Structures are given as structure tokens and as C-alpha cells.
Amino acid sequence: MDYSLIVIVVIVAALAFDFTNGFHDTANAMATSIATGALRPKIAVGLSAVLNLVGAFLSIEVAKTISGGIVDELKITPAVIFAGLVGAIIWNLLTWLVGLPSSSSHALFGGLIGATWIAAGADAIHFAKVVEKVLIPAVASPLVAGLVATIGTFVVYRITQRARQEVVGKAFKSGQVLSASLVSLAHGTNDAQKTMGIITLTLISSGSLAAGSSPPIWVILAAGGAIALGTYLGGWRIIQTMGRKLTEIQTPQGFAAEATAGAVILASSHFGFALSTTHVCSGGIIGSGVGRRLAEVRWGVAGRMVLAWLLTLPAAAIVGAVAAAVATKGDWGTLLVGVAGVGIAIAIYLVSKRNPVDPNSIAEQPEPIPAGVA
């Protein structure tokens, strides 16, 4: 297998990951709007897909973090990156199957770190950058989003408690269209860039681009298109978890959660922090439940989500490391990893067909907002 062919294989795998990222993370932007009835399911995912594509062109700071910050691009090969992508894709599909909103971003980082460690040693990983750009944002972002959403929800209900509740509900449904659009745009500025960074890293490691290069325009377009397509197909299992199972969502809560998440993600993209949009949006939803008196936050579901968050990076790293150990043996190893990855993906898809999720079941109309819930 010559270099040009392995580069093409890695690019295809990166876009496949980007596609899974799209349907895995659609819930981040649209779960609350679908749950409250602010947007119909198909319209919601279509709008989110378009804005994900637009967002991909707004910034490249996160892409630079991936392509030149996490690992030493001169010490790895495209086969190593391919192994890391396989680890990320498999974890994404497994968590999608069980409806857990884990982090696609951390799956990618974990797979890449595990593969690099096995293939090139610990010295090829920039651990200081991993802590600064990945781990600290992973802890801080959901806490910040949760706190701001809690305060915002409380204030919204206090301000509107004497207003006619049907008017409040209608107004915030319109507001949710804007806030959900903001999250979708922000998602494109952060998550689509991670695939741009991976493809750029591949081109640098193969000698096709100079070290420190920015993503070419065709990379930006391809990554934005792949995540948009995945978003449009909709990750209904995870939308159901975030929109229905975490807490009872009403339109003021949905608006507060989405506006908070969008602001946090956009700020992080500006500074090049490759945070998890899943963590941010989940934190915002939980915060909106805490901020509304009498709302039930299902902490058991939240606990399972946090457990998945903690497992994501090391689990993907283990899969990436195993894949790298095989892929670096030669062309036959890379081929074996690719065949195994495709086989596992097909198996997960077939299992999912046994218990499909109806998008319309997620979009049930919420209960009217009771008076005095602030």
C-alpha cells in the first residue's frame, strides 16, 4: 500500500468519523427544541445541518490545535492516524447504540493519543497541550454551562411568572429557534474543525503539507459537508436521552440551555479549545432543570452520562492503541484494521435496526407551564 493510497484511506475514515460525529451530536443543538415542540424533528435536523456547514467556515483555531498541538505530527504516519480514527468511530457507534451522549471529541482525542503512544512513544504526545486544550475544558465547560443555565432559567421564570403562560410558551418557542440555531452554528465552528485538523495532520505527516499548515479549503468544505450530512440524518437515540430523559424541558428552560451552550462553545472555538459540545449542552440542560422549581432532574441518567464521559477517552485510547499495534505491522495490518472496523460498524447498525427510535415520539407536546414555578 503506497503512501498516496493510505492518505486517501485516512481521509475517507476521517470523513466517516465526521459523519458519525454529526448524527451523534445532533442532539446537542436540537434535543430541547424538538422536545418542547419548538421545531419539528426533520426541520430541526435540516436547519442544524445547514448551520453546521456554515459554522465550519467561521474559524480554524480548533483545527490548528488538532493538527499541531495534541501530538507531534513529524513522529507519526497516516497509518497511526487511521488506527486512532477506528477507535473513535467504534466508540461513537457503541454509545449511539445505547443512546448515551458521550463526547465524539474525546473519542477522537483518545483514539489518536492511544495510537500515537503505541506507535511512537509517549514523547510524541504533547501532554501539556492535552491538559490545557482538552482536559481542563472538559471539566470546566459543563460546570460553567450548568451554572449559567441554572441562573438564566431561574431569572427567566421570575420575570415571566405573572405573564400569561400561553404567551410565555409561544414567545420562548420562537426564541428557541434562534438559540438552537446558535448552538448548531457553534457546533460547526468546533466539532467540524476536529476532522479538518485530523485530515491536515495526515497531510503533514505524509509530507503533502508543511508542518504548521492551515487546513486547505477543500478540507474545510469536505469536513463541513460530512458533519452536515450526519446531522441531517439525525441521532434520534441520543436526542431522546437529552430531550426527554434528563429532565422535563419547557420552552424557557430550552432557551436558557441553548443560549448558554452556544455562547460557551463559540467562546471556546475562538480560543482554540477543543471542548466537548456534548458536555456543554448536557450541562446546560441539567442546569435548566435545576433552575426551574419543581422540575425533576433525573440524576441516575446524568450519572450514567458522566460515567460514559469518564470512560470515553481511555476506552477510545485502548481501541486506538490495539488498532495501531496491528496497523503499523505493514499494509496487511492496516487492511485488517479497516476490515475489522467496517465489520464492527455493520454489526452495530444491524443491532440498532432491531429497536428503532421514532423521531415523532420525541416531539410530544410538553405540558403547559404551571403558574408559580419560578
C-alpha positions as CSV (number, residue, x, y, z in Angstrom):
1,M,0.0,0.0,0.0
2,D,1.7,3.2,-1.1
3,Y,1.6,6.5,0.8
4,S,-0.9,8.2,-1.6
5,L,-3.4,5.3,-1.1
6,I,-3.1,5.3,2.7
7,V,-3.6,9.0,2.8
8,I,-6.8,8.6,0.8
9,V,-7.9,5.8,3.2
10,V,-7.3,8.0,6.2
11,I,-9.2,10.9,4.7
12,V,-12.2,8.7,4.0
13,A,-12.0,7.3,7.5
14,A,-11.8,10.9,8.9
15,L,-14.9,11.9,7.0
16,A,-16.6,8.8,8.2
17,F,-15.8,9.8,11.7
18,D,-17.1,13.3,10.9
19,F,-20.4,11.8,9.7
20,T,-20.8,9.8,12.9
21,N,-20.0,13.0,14.9
22,G,-22.9,14.7,13.0
23,F,-25.6,12.2,13.9
24,H,-24.1,11.5,17.3
25,D,-24.1,15.2,18.3
26,T,-27.3,16.4,16.6
27,A,-28.9,16.2,20.0
28,N,-26.6,18.9,21.3
29,A,-28.3,21.5,19.2
30,M,-31.8,20.3,18.7
31,A,-32.9,17.9,21.5
32,T,-34.6,20.6,23.6
33,S,-36.2,22.3,20.7
34,I,-37.7,19.0,19.4
35,A,-38.8,18.0,22.9
36,T,-40.7,21.3,23.5
37,G,-42.2,21.3,20.1
38,A,-40.4,24.5,19.0
39,L,-39.2,22.7,15.9
40,R,-40.4,19.6,14.1
41,P,-37.8,16.8,14.1
42,K,-37.0,16.9,10.3
43,I,-37.0,20.7,10.1
44,A,-34.7,20.8,13.2
45,V,-32.1,18.5,11.8
46,G,-32.2,20.1,8.4
47,L,-31.6,23.6,9.9
48,S,-28.9,22.2,12.1
49,A,-27.1,20.6,9.2
50,V,-27.0,23.8,7.2
51,L,-25.7,25.8,10.1
52,N,-23.1,23.2,10.9
53,L,-21.8,23.6,7.4
54,V,-21.7,27.4,7.7
55,G,-20.0,27.2,11.1
56,A,-17.2,25.1,9.6
57,F,-16.0,28.2,7.6
58,L,-16.0,30.6,10.5
59,S,-12.8,29.6,12.3
60,I,-9.8,27.3,12.1
61,E,-8.4,27.7,15.6
62,V,-9.6,24.3,16.8
63,A,-8.3,22.7,13.7
64,K,-4.8,24.1,14.4
65,T,-5.0,22.7,17.9
66,I,-5.6,19.2,16.5
67,S,-3.2,19.3,13.6
68,G,-0.2,20.8,15.5
69,G,-0.9,20.7,19.2
70,I,-2.0,17.3,20.5
71,V,0.7,15.0,19.0
72,D,3.9,15.5,17.2
73,E,3.0,15.4,13.5
74,L,6.5,14.5,12.5
75,K,6.7,11.3,14.6
76,I,3.6,9.6,13.3
77,T,2.3,8.2,10.0
78,P,-1.1,8.2,8.3
79,A,-1.5,4.5,9.4
80,V,-1.3,5.6,13.0
81,I,-3.9,8.3,12.5
82,F,-6.1,5.7,10.7
83,A,-5.9,3.5,13.8
84,G,-6.9,6.4,16.1
85,L,-9.9,7.1,13.8
86,V,-11.0,3.5,14.0
87,G,-11.0,3.7,17.8
88,A,-13.0,6.9,17.8
89,I,-15.6,5.6,15.3
90,I,-16.2,2.4,17.1
91,W,-16.8,4.2,20.5
92,N,-19.1,6.7,18.8
93,L,-21.2,3.9,17.3
94,L,-21.4,2.0,20.6
95,T,-22.5,5.0,22.6
96,W,-25.0,5.9,19.9
97,L,-26.4,2.4,20.0
98,V,-27.2,2.7,23.7
99,G,-28.3,6.4,23.5
100,L,-25.6,7.8,25.6
101,P,-24.5,11.4,24.7
102,S,-20.8,10.8,25.2
103,S,-18.2,13.0,23.6
104,S,-17.2,12.5,20.0
105,S,-14.3,14.9,20.5
106,H,-12.9,12.9,23.4
107,A,-13.3,9.7,21.4
108,L,-11.2,11.3,18.7
109,F,-8.6,12.5,21.1
110,G,-8.5,9.2,22.9
111,G,-8.1,7.2,19.7
112,L,-5.3,9.4,18.4
113,I,-3.4,9.5,21.7
114,G,-3.6,5.7,22.2
115,A,-2.5,5.0,18.6
116,T,0.3,7.6,18.8
117,W,1.6,6.2,22.2
118,I,1.8,2.7,20.9
119,A,3.4,3.7,17.5
120,A,5.7,6.5,18.5
121,G,6.0,6.5,22.3
122,A,4.8,8.9,25.0
123,D,7.3,11.6,23.8
124,A,5.2,12.1,20.7
125,I,2.2,13.3,22.8
126,H,2.1,16.9,24.0
127,F,0.6,16.2,27.4
128,A,0.7,19.8,28.5
129,K,-1.4,20.8,25.5
130,V,-3.8,17.9,26.1
131,V,-4.3,19.2,29.7
132,E,-4.7,22.8,28.6
133,K,-6.8,22.4,25.5
134,V,-8.7,19.2,26.3
135,L,-8.9,18.1,29.9
136,I,-9.4,21.5,31.6
137,P,-12.2,22.5,29.2
138,A,-13.7,19.0,29.6
139,V,-14.2,19.6,33.3
140,A,-14.8,23.4,33.3
141,S,-17.2,23.7,30.3
142,P,-20.2,21.6,31.6
143,L,-19.9,23.2,35.1
144,V,-19.9,26.7,33.6
145,A,-22.7,25.9,31.2
146,G,-24.7,24.3,34.1
147,L,-24.3,27.3,36.4
148,V,-25.1,29.9,33.8
149,A,-28.2,27.9,32.6
150,T,-29.4,27.5,36.2
151,I,-29.2,31.2,36.9
152,G,-30.7,32.1,33.5
153,T,-33.6,29.7,33.9
154,F,-34.3,31.0,37.4
155,V,-34.3,34.6,36.2
156,V,-36.5,33.8,33.2
157,Y,-39.2,32.2,35.3
158,R,-39.0,35.0,37.9
159,I,-39.5,37.6,35.2
160,T,-42.4,35.8,33.5
161,Q,-44.2,34.4,36.5
162,R,-47.0,36.9,36.3
163,A,-47.4,36.8,32.5
164,R,-49.9,34.7,30.7
165,Q,-48.3,31.3,30.4
166,E,-49.5,30.5,26.9
167,V,-47.9,33.8,25.7
168,V,-44.7,32.9,27.5
169,G,-44.6,29.5,25.9
170,K,-45.2,30.8,22.4
171,A,-42.6,33.6,22.8
172,F,-39.9,31.2,24.0
173,K,-40.7,28.7,21.3
174,S,-39.7,31.4,18.8
175,G,-36.7,32.2,20.9
176,Q,-35.7,28.5,20.9
177,V,-35.4,28.6,17.1
178,L,-32.8,31.3,17.4
179,S,-31.0,29.7,20.3
180,A,-30.9,26.2,18.7
181,S,-29.6,27.8,15.5
182,L,-26.8,29.4,17.6
183,V,-25.8,26.1,19.0
184,S,-25.7,24.5,15.6
185,L,-23.6,27.3,14.2
186,A,-21.2,26.9,17.2
187,H,-21.1,23.2,16.8
188,G,-19.8,23.7,13.2
189,T,-17.1,26.1,14.5
190,N,-15.8,23.4,17.0
191,D,-16.6,19.8,16.0
192,A,-16.3,20.1,12.2
193,Q,-12.8,21.6,12.8
194,K,-11.6,18.5,14.6
195,T,-11.9,16.5,11.4
196,M,-10.2,19.3,9.5
197,G,-7.4,19.1,11.9
198,I,-7.1,15.3,11.6
199,I,-7.0,15.5,7.7
200,T,-4.5,18.3,7.9
201,L,-2.4,16.3,10.3
202,T,-2.5,13.4,7.9
203,L,-1.3,15.6,5.0
204,I,1.5,17.0,7.2
205,S,2.6,13.5,8.4
206,S,2.7,12.2,4.8
207,G,4.7,15.2,3.6
208,S,1.9,16.6,1.5
209,L,1.8,19.8,3.6
210,A,4.4,21.7,5.5
211,A,4.4,21.5,9.3
212,G,2.1,24.1,10.8
213,S,-0.1,24.5,7.7
214,S,-3.7,25.5,8.0
215,P,-6.5,23.3,6.5
216,P,-6.8,23.8,2.7
217,I,-10.2,25.0,1.5
218,W,-11.2,21.6,0.2
219,V,-10.6,20.1,3.6
220,I,-12.9,22.7,5.2
221,L,-15.6,22.0,2.7
222,A,-15.4,18.2,2.9
223,A,-15.4,18.2,6.7
224,G,-18.3,20.7,6.9
225,G,-20.3,18.6,4.3
226,A,-19.7,15.3,6.2
227,I,-20.8,16.6,9.6
228,A,-23.8,18.3,7.9
229,L,-24.9,15.1,6.3
230,G,-24.6,13.2,9.5
231,T,-26.5,15.9,11.4
232,Y,-29.3,15.8,8.8
233,L,-29.8,12.0,9.3
234,G,-30.4,12.7,13.0
235,G,-29.2,10.8,16.1
236,W,-32.7,10.1,17.4
237,R,-31.5,7.8,20.2
238,I,-29.4,10.5,21.8
239,I,-31.9,13.2,21.1
240,Q,-34.4,11.1,23.1
241,T,-32.0,10.9,26.0
242,M,-31.1,14.6,26.1
243,G,-34.6,15.9,25.2
244,R,-36.7,13.6,27.3
245,K,-34.8,11.6,29.9
246,L,-32.5,14.1,31.6
247,T,-35.2,16.5,32.8
248,E,-38.6,17.8,31.9
249,I,-38.0,20.5,29.4
250,Q,-40.2,23.6,28.9
251,T,-39.6,26.3,26.4
252,P,-38.0,28.9,28.8
253,Q,-35.6,26.1,30.0
254,G,-34.8,25.1,26.5
255,F,-34.0,28.7,25.5
256,A,-31.8,29.2,28.5
257,A,-29.9,25.9,28.0
258,E,-29.3,26.5,24.3
259,A,-28.3,30.2,24.6
260,T,-25.8,29.3,27.3
261,A,-24.3,26.3,25.4
262,G,-24.0,28.4,22.2
263,A,-22.2,31.2,23.9
264,V,-19.7,28.8,25.7
265,I,-18.9,26.9,22.5
266,L,-18.4,30.0,20.4
267,A,-16.0,31.5,23.0
268,S,-14.1,28.2,23.2
269,S,-13.8,28.0,19.4
270,H,-12.3,31.5,19.4
271,F,-9.5,30.5,21.8
272,G,-8.9,27.1,20.1
273,F,-10.2,25.0,23.0
274,A,-11.3,21.6,21.5
275,L,-14.0,21.1,24.1
276,S,-16.9,18.6,24.0
277,T,-20.1,20.2,22.8
278,T,-21.9,17.2,24.3
279,H,-20.6,18.1,27.8
280,V,-21.5,21.7,27.4
281,C,-25.1,21.1,26.1
282,S,-25.7,18.4,28.7
283,G,-24.5,20.7,31.4
284,G,-26.9,23.4,30.1
285,I,-29.9,21.1,30.1
286,I,-29.2,19.8,33.7
287,G,-28.7,23.4,34.8
288,S,-32.0,24.4,33.3
289,G,-33.7,21.7,35.2
290,V,-32.1,22.8,38.5
291,G,-33.1,26.4,37.8
292,R,-36.8,25.6,37.5
293,R,-38.5,24.9,40.8
294,L,-40.5,21.6,40.7
295,A,-38.6,20.3,37.7
296,E,-37.3,16.8,38.0
297,V,-33.7,16.2,37.1
298,R,-33.1,12.5,36.6
299,W,-29.7,12.2,38.3
300,G,-29.5,8.5,37.5
301,V,-29.4,9.3,33.8
302,A,-27.0,12.1,34.4
303,G,-24.7,9.8,36.4
304,R,-24.6,7.2,33.5
305,M,-23.7,10.1,31.1
306,V,-20.9,11.2,33.4
307,L,-19.6,7.7,33.6
308,A,-19.6,7.5,29.8
309,W,-17.7,10.8,29.7
310,L,-15.0,9.4,32.0
311,L,-14.7,6.2,30.0
312,T,-14.7,7.8,26.6
313,L,-11.1,9.0,26.3
314,P,-9.4,5.9,27.8
315,A,-11.7,3.4,26.1
316,A,-11.1,5.0,22.7
317,A,-7.4,5.2,23.5
318,I,-7.3,1.4,24.2
319,V,-9.1,0.6,20.9
320,G,-6.8,3.1,19.1
321,A,-3.7,1.5,20.7
322,V,-4.8,-2.0,19.7
323,A,-5.6,-0.9,16.2
324,A,-2.2,0.9,15.9
325,A,-0.3,-2.2,17.1
326,V,-1.8,-4.1,14.2
327,A,-1.9,-1.3,11.6
328,T,1.8,-0.5,12.0
329,K,2.8,-4.1,11.1
330,G,2.5,-3.2,7.4
331,D,-0.1,-3.0,4.6
332,W,-1.8,-6.2,5.7
333,G,-2.1,-4.8,9.3
334,T,-3.8,-1.6,8.0
335,L,-6.1,-3.6,5.8
336,L,-7.0,-5.9,8.7
337,V,-7.8,-2.9,11.0
338,G,-10.0,-1.4,8.2
339,V,-11.9,-4.7,7.6
340,A,-12.4,-5.2,11.4
341,G,-13.7,-1.6,11.8
342,V,-16.2,-1.9,8.9
343,G,-17.4,-5.2,10.3
344,I,-18.0,-3.9,13.8
345,A,-19.8,-0.8,12.3
346,I,-22.1,-3.0,10.3
347,A,-22.8,-5.2,13.3
348,I,-23.8,-2.2,15.4
349,Y,-26.0,-0.9,12.7
350,L,-27.8,-4.2,12.3
351,V,-28.4,-4.4,16.1
352,S,-29.8,-0.9,16.1
353,K,-32.4,-1.8,13.5
354,R,-34.0,-4.2,15.9
355,N,-35.1,-1.4,18.2
356,P,-35.5,1.8,16.1
357,V,-36.5,5.2,17.5
358,D,-39.4,7.1,16.0
359,P,-38.5,10.8,15.8
360,N,-42.1,11.8,16.3
361,S,-42.2,10.1,19.7
362,I,-39.5,12.6,20.9
363,A,-41.5,15.6,19.8
364,E,-44.5,15.2,22.0
365,Q,-46.0,18.5,23.1
366,P,-44.9,19.5,26.6
367,E,-47.2,20.1,29.5
368,P,-48.4,23.8,29.9
369,I,-46.2,25.8,32.1
370,P,-47.7,25.8,35.5
371,A,-48.1,29.1,37.3
372,G,-45.7,30.0,40.1
373,V,-42.9,27.6,39.2
374,A,-40.1,30.2,39.5
